[in-house]
Amino acid sequence: MQCEPSVDSEKMALATLTVCLLAAIHVVVSVEAPKAGLNDGNMIPTLALGTYSTNESDRANMRQTIIDAIEAGYRHIDTASLYKNEEEIGQGIADVIKKGLVKREDLFITTKLWNDKHAFDQVVPALKESLKRLGLDYVDLYLIHTPGAQKADGTFDNIDYLDTWRGMQEAKKQGLAKSIGVSNFNSAQIQRIIDNSEIVPAVNEIEVHPALTQERLISFCQDKGITVMAYSPFGFMVARDVQDAPPPRIDEPVLVDIGKKYGKSTSQVVLRYLIDRGTIPIPKSTNKSRLQQNIDVFDFKLTPEEIVTISKFNQNRRVLDNSDWKDHPYYPFNMD
Ligand SMILES: NC(=O)c1ccc[n+]([C@@H]2O[C@H](COP(=O)([O-])OP(=O)(O)OC[C@H]3O[C@@H](n4cnc5c(N)ncnc54)[C@H](OP(=O)(O)O)[C@@H]3O)[C@@H](O)[C@H]2O)c1
């Protein structure tokens, strides 16, 4: 008779302990993305944290977001001088290094040259300004943000991106950027760099998601040994300020079904879709649990048939509004 309650309380204690242990495990869960080789011999983590936001509170919390992200296992951070958050990101990086969570060499920091600093002799000074804001001696990857130069007042400038690329090569030679690449370049623009320069870009960072699958540009880059980083990976699954957003949305049944098979959410399925196509997705989140969810995509793999199924959502629809650029001499989006 006396044994009964004590067995129950033992069970209760065990159950409580299990719950506590699971909670503790949840807190320390950290997933690191595997690394891939770039064409210059450097290694790059195959998933990056996106940091662009127009929301003031996101920027204000960026220092803490970087800490949360590093704790969750992120080692690759994507920023740009345009995002005006390099300082907060630098503070977060200093915090995690000081805490002993990582060393500088464990991290891969990408930043970008904005359009108003495209002249050859502006590139290295612009990178030095970014490095000062980030509190770093070098970045792992420096990208030309777009092929189209602008003057400081925002009007178009016709500086040839080949001159800009010479400045990028100089930045690499000086050790200020370990790798150099481009963003928002089409295949003809990349080919022109390859034909006229010493260094082939290591990366092209472009918009890719199920509604904009970019088959031709990705194949072109991969054939040339150029790694593709995929921005706006969730496409129109998340709220965007656009009319008639195309599918898939976050509750898309096709993605829900694929997710059920692997025990994953639709957003994780889409990130895996991008990874399985050989690209490096750059999901942005400032929410701790979504940060963790977005990097927890390295314990499953889609079948070739599932990749084909998801690619059928393609409508060549861009999230990025590029209507202001259409008349620029180096407008990139009129071809792949
Ligand atoms: N090179 C370029 O020209 C260029 C252009 C655009 C973007 N980028 C880079 O790519 C990054 C990502 O692109 P993006 O910011 O446009 O779009 P995104 O990462 O596709 O989407 C971000 C949005 O999705 C939400 N979200 C994140 N994880 C989610 C999840 N698991 N479930 C549901 N919602 C989720 C975020 O909200 P919460 O934060 O609240 O989670 C945010 O509203 C940028 O931050 C930037 O670093 C580069």
The ligand as an ORCA input file, in Angstrom:
! r2SCAN-3c Opt
* xyz 0 1
  N      21.805     41.433    -52.349
  C      20.630     42.005    -52.371
  O      20.325     42.862    -53.221
  C      19.589     41.604    -51.354
  C      18.252     41.974    -51.514
  C      17.327     41.564    -50.566
  C      17.746     40.798    -49.472
  N      19.070     40.481    -49.307
  C      19.547     39.682    -48.127
  O      18.738     38.525    -48.000
  C      18.119     38.509    -46.709
  C      16.765     37.820    -46.743
  O      15.883     38.438    -47.609
  P      14.551     39.143    -47.089
  O      14.838     39.788    -45.788
  O      14.053     39.943    -48.207
  O      13.500     37.973    -46.975
  P      13.262     36.551    -46.273
  O      14.418     36.121    -45.455
  O      12.800     35.687    -47.386
  O      12.009     36.840    -45.349
  C      12.100     37.571    -44.162
  C      10.714     37.645    -43.534
  O      10.265     36.330    -43.182
  C       9.937     36.259    -41.801
  N      10.369     34.918    -41.360
  C      11.636     34.502    -41.120
  N      11.649     33.197    -40.801
  C      10.373     32.760    -40.851
  C       9.767     31.503    -40.607
  N      10.487     30.435    -40.254
  N       8.399     31.418    -40.724
  C       7.676     32.500    -41.065
  N       8.200     33.731    -41.313
  C       9.544     33.858    -41.205
  C      10.718     37.382    -41.155
  O      10.081     37.861    -39.998
  P      10.780     37.763    -38.520
  O      12.056     38.530    -38.585
  O       9.774     38.387    -37.639
  O      10.991     36.309    -38.254
  C      10.678     38.443    -42.254
  O       9.443     39.123    -42.234
  C      18.076     40.008    -46.327
  O      17.836     40.188    -44.952
  C      19.437     40.455    -46.819
  O      20.449     40.063    -45.912
  C      19.988     40.854    -50.252
*
